[in-house]
Amino acid sequence: MTSTHLGILFLLLFATAQGARDAYFGNVFQSVSFFFVALLAFGTSTIVFLAWSLIRKPGDVARLFAEPGNLFVVNATTAAAWLLFFFGLRNLEPAVVATLFNGIGPLVVLLSSWIGWTSDRNNLGGLEKALYICLAVTLACLCAIVLSNASGLQTSNMEMQLLALAGVIFGGAMITTSYVYTRAMTDRGIGSDAVMGVRFFLTLLIALAMEIGTGDAAYHPTPQLIPILAGSAFLLIVIPSFLVQ
């Protein structure tokens, strides 16, 4: 199996896992703080992948810390992406969140190439252009449906829905930007395990600060539920992210 075939396989596995992830955590976040879940998911990821990388190839971690600017960008975009995604799952239908979060990615990639931010040049044919226009229109229509209170999750708090929609769209743009930077890192020979081990530092700091400052004890899981949530988060959030990276 070639690297291209392996990459496609991992992308398919990632896409399949997303449906289970969004449905499961969309329900979990109705009763459990998403900052608490972020601490479980990304704390576990940092420990596992950082330890693995330090054992397997410690020089990769040193190379990442030698690029503080790029490391900060990866951490900042990753933190914005995942925390806004979790916020969206708390306040919107999971299907809406998944569609906007993932659908905005291709448009961000195209825009980045058109303005010269990336070296890729997308010479699109007429049919491709039409499909991307349809994608943009679809995302806009989906936002209109939510704001008209015609989606499956109806609410009287339209300001919160507008904030959640904006957050999910911005988060989708940020995760795409993050993957552009991590792709450049792995293209230079740095292992994906090292990148996974250091990309969530800022996410953890923000989640911890928010949980301490604004957390409600009523939204903390029971001790018996914590291992289940940690395992589910690692399986449904961390592993698919590692595969797509």
PEMO-V690739 format. One record per pair of residues at least 4 apart in sequence whose C-alpha atoms are under 7 Angstrom apart, sorted by the first residue. I is the first residue (numbers start at 0). GAP is how many residues later the second one is. D is the distance in Angstrom with one decimal. If there is no record, write none. Layout:
i = <I I>
gap = <GAP GAP>
d = <D D>
This chain:
i = <0 0 1 2 3 4 5 6 7 8 9 9 9 10 10 11 12 13 13 13 13 16 16 16 17 18 19 20 20 20 21 21 22 22 23 24 25 25 25 27 28 28 28 29 30 31 31 31 32 32 32 33 33 34 34 34 35 35 36 37 37 38 38 38 38 39 39 40 40 40 40 40 41 41 41 42 42 43 44 44 44 44 45 45 45 45 45 46 46 47 48 48 48 48 48 49 49 49 49 49 50 51 52 52 52 52 53 57 58 59 59 59 59 60 60 61 62 63 64 66 67 68 69 70 71 72 73 73 73 73 74 74 74 74 74 75 75 76 76 76 76 76 77 77 77 77 77 77 78 78 78 78 79 79 79 80 80 80 80 80 81 81 82 83 83 83 83 84 84 84 85 86 86 87 87 87 87 87 87 88 88 88 90 90 91 91 91 91 92 92 92 93 94 95 96 96 97 98 99 99 99 99 100 100 100 100 101 103 103 103 103 104 104 104 104 105 106 107 107 108 109 110 111 111 111 112 112 112 112 112 112 123 123 124 125 126 127 128 129 130 131 132 133 134 135 136 137 138 139 140 141 142 143 144 144 144 145 145 146 146 148 148 149 156 157 158 159 160 161 162 163 164 165 166 167 168 169 170 171 172 173 174 175 176 177 178 178 179 180 181 182 183 184 184 185 185 185 190 191 191 192 193 194 195 199 200 201 202 203 204 205 206 207 208 209 209 210 220 220 221 224 225 226 227 228 229 230 231 232 232 233 233 234 235 236 237 238 239 240>
gap = <4 5 4 4 4 4 4 4 4 4 4 233 234 4 233 4 4 4 226 229 230 4 219 223 4 4 4 4 215 216 4 72 4 71 4 4 63 64 68 4 4 5 61 60 188 187 188 189 4 186 187 4 52 4 172 176 4 175 4 4 169 4 165 168 169 4 190 4 189 192 193 197 4 158 162 4 161 4 4 152 189 193 4 150 151 152 154 4 150 4 4 144 145 147 148 4 143 144 147 148 4 4 4 5 140 141 4 4 4 4 130 131 134 4 133 4 4 7 6 4 4 4 4 4 4 4 4 104 107 125 4 124 125 126 127 4 126 4 97 98 100 101 4 96 97 100 121 122 4 121 123 124 4 91 94 4 90 91 93 94 4 89 4 4 83 84 87 4 83 86 4 4 77 4 9 76 77 79 80 4 5 8 70 73 4 5 61 69 4 59 60 4 4 4 4 71 4 4 4 39 68 69 67 68 70 71 70 4 65 68 69 4 67 68 71 4 4 4 65 4 4 4 4 5 6 4 5 6 7 8 9 4 5 4 4 4 4 4 4 4 4 4 4 4 4 4 4 4 4 4 4 4 4 4 5 6 4 5 11 15 5 6 4 4 4 4 4 4 4 4 4 4 4 4 4 4 4 4 4 4 4 4 4 4 4 4 66 4 4 4 4 4 4 5 4 5 6 4 4 53 4 4 4 46 4 4 4 4 4 4 4 4 4 4 4 5 4 4 5 4 4 4 4 4 4 4 4 4 4 5 4 5 4 4 4 4 4 4 4>
d = <6.1 6.5 6.2 6.0 6.3 6.2 6.2 6.2 6.2 6.3 6.1 5.5 6.1 6.1 5.6 6.2 6.1 6.3 4.9 6.8 6.4 6.1 6.2 6.8 6.0 6.2 6.0 6.0 5.3 6.8 5.6 5.4 6.5 5.9 6.3 5.8 5.0 6.1 5.8 5.9 6.1 5.8 5.3 6.2 5.7 4.5 5.6 6.1 6.6 5.1 6.3 6.0 6.1 6.3 5.0 5.9 6.5 6.7 6.0 5.8 6.6 5.3 5.9 6.4 6.9 6.0 5.3 6.3 5.9 5.0 5.5 6.8 6.0 6.2 6.8 6.3 6.8 6.1 5.9 6.7 6.9 6.4 5.6 6.8 4.5 6.5 6.7 5.9 7.0 6.1 6.0 5.3 6.5 6.1 4.6 6.1 7.0 6.0 4.0 6.9 6.2 6.0 5.4 5.9 5.7 5.2 4.1 6.8 6.2 6.4 5.5 6.6 6.2 6.4 5.7 6.2 6.9 6.6 7.0 6.0 6.0 6.4 6.2 6.2 5.9 6.0 5.9 5.3 6.5 6.1 6.0 4.9 5.9 6.6 5.6 6.2 6.5 6.0 5.0 6.3 6.9 5.5 6.2 6.8 5.9 6.0 6.9 6.9 6.0 6.8 6.2 4.3 5.9 5.9 6.6 6.0 3.8 6.2 5.3 5.2 6.1 6.9 6.1 6.1 5.4 5.8 5.6 6.3 5.4 6.2 6.3 6.6 6.7 5.6 6.2 5.0 6.9 6.9 5.8 6.7 5.7 6.4 6.6 6.5 6.8 6.6 6.6 6.9 6.4 6.8 5.8 6.1 6.1 6.2 5.8 6.5 6.0 5.4 5.9 6.3 6.7 5.9 5.7 5.7 6.7 4.2 6.1 6.3 6.6 5.9 6.4 6.3 6.1 5.9 5.6 6.3 6.1 6.0 6.1 6.3 6.2 6.2 6.2 5.0 5.9 5.9 5.2 6.7 5.7 5.8 6.9 5.8 6.1 6.2 6.3 6.2 6.3 6.2 6.1 6.2 6.3 6.2 6.0 6.3 6.3 6.1 6.1 6.3 6.3 6.2 6.4 6.2 6.0 6.5 5.4 6.0 5.9 5.2 6.7 6.8 5.4 6.8 6.8 6.7 6.1 6.2 6.0 6.0 6.2 6.0 6.1 6.3 6.1 5.9 6.1 6.4 6.2 6.2 6.3 6.3 6.0 6.2 6.4 6.6 6.2 5.8 6.9 6.4 6.4 6.3 6.0 6.5 7.0 5.8 4.7 5.9 6.3 6.6 6.1 6.9 6.1 6.5 6.0 7.0 6.1 6.4 6.1 6.0 5.9 6.1 6.1 6.0 6.1 5.9 5.5 6.6 4.3 5.9 6.2 6.5 6.2 6.0 6.0 6.0 5.9 6.1 6.1 5.8 5.2 6.7 4.8 6.2 5.5 6.4 6.3 6.2 6.2 6.2 6.1>
